[in-house]
Amino acid sequence: MATVITNYGDVVYLQMVRGDTYQINVEVEGDSITFDSAYFTVKRVATNPTPLFQKSLGNGIEKVAPNEYMVTVAPEDTAGVSAGTYDCDLQVEIEGDITTLVLGKLNIKQDVTFTTGG
């Protein structure tokens, strides 16, 4: 299931289950927008220098339409993360301009059914 974000500047509250695949669909207004770089970062708190995990173009962030990108959080990104609410953002660069398209909180819920692999 994907969360769709279309309004720049809105503070978002995202929610997912630990260890699941989670997708965030980001639609950007304009004519065929192309990101030069993009980073979806999740931290315990925004000021912490070390992210819990980070996705980037080609590594979890893909262009899926002329003005649309998909951020995919893989199960292994959150499998070892404690349930809780974390700070997150999506920062992009377009033609030298850096913009934070998404700023908010990611609530990672405790999973009930889990696998230990193998």
N, C-alpha and C positions, 0 to 999 in steps of 0.2 A: 504494500500500500504506500502511496506517495502523498506527501504534503505539498501543496502548491502555494508558492509565494509570488505575488505579483506587484505588491505595493512597496516601492522603495521608501525607506525611512520608518516603516512600521517596526515596532518591537514585536518579535515573534516568540511564541511559547510552543515549543515542539515537544513531542512525547513519543517515546519508543520503548520497546522491551529489550532488555539486555540480551545480547547474543543473537538478535534477529537481524535480518537485512532490512534496512530502512532507507527510503528514497525521498529526496526533497527536490521537487521540480521548481526551478526558478525561471520565471518569464520576465524578460526585460523589454521595456518599451523602446521603440526606435526602429530604424531600418537595418535589418540584418546585422545585429550586434555580434562582434567576435571578441572574446576575452583574450588578452595577451597573456595574462596569468590569472589564476583564481585559487584561493585557499579557503576551505571550510575548516575552522579550528574550534576544538572543544577543550576547555580548561576547567579545572576545579573552581578557580576564580580568575577573572580577567587579568589580574596583575601577576599571576603565576607565570614564570618564564617558560615552563615546560608544559606543552599540551598533553592531554590524555590521548588524543589522536588528532591527525590532520589529514585532510584529503586535498588533492591538487589536480590540475588539468592532467589528464592521462593516468591519474592514480585515484580514481573515484569520482572525478568530475568530468563529464562528457557533454559535448554539444549534441542535442538531439533534434533541433529544429533551428531555423534562422535566428530566432530570438529566445531560444529556450535551452537551458542547461539542466542536467540531472546530476545531483550529488547522491552518491550511493555509499551508505555506511554499511560495511560488511560485518558479518557476525563476529569475526575475530577482532574487530575494532573495539567492541564493548564487552566481549566475553569475560575479561578479567576486571572490569570496572564495577565498583560498588554502585548499587542503586542510589540515586540521588539526583539533584538538580545542579546543572553545570552551566557555565557561561559559554556562549558560542557566537561566531560570526562568520560571514562569507564576505571576504574582501577580494575585489577584482581590480585588474588594471586594464584599461581600454585606451589605446593611443596615448600612453603616458600619464593618464589621469587615474588615480587610485580612489576607489569608492567602496565603502562598506555597504553592500546591498542588503544584508541580513544581519541583525543584531538582536540577541535575545538569550533565551534559556532553553536548554535541552534537558527534559526530565527523563531519566533512564529508569524505567520500572524494573523491579525484580522479576525475573522469569520463574515460572513454576516447573515447567517441563524443560529439562536440559539434557544434553548428551555429553558424555565424557570422551567421545571419539572412539573409533575402533569398534 
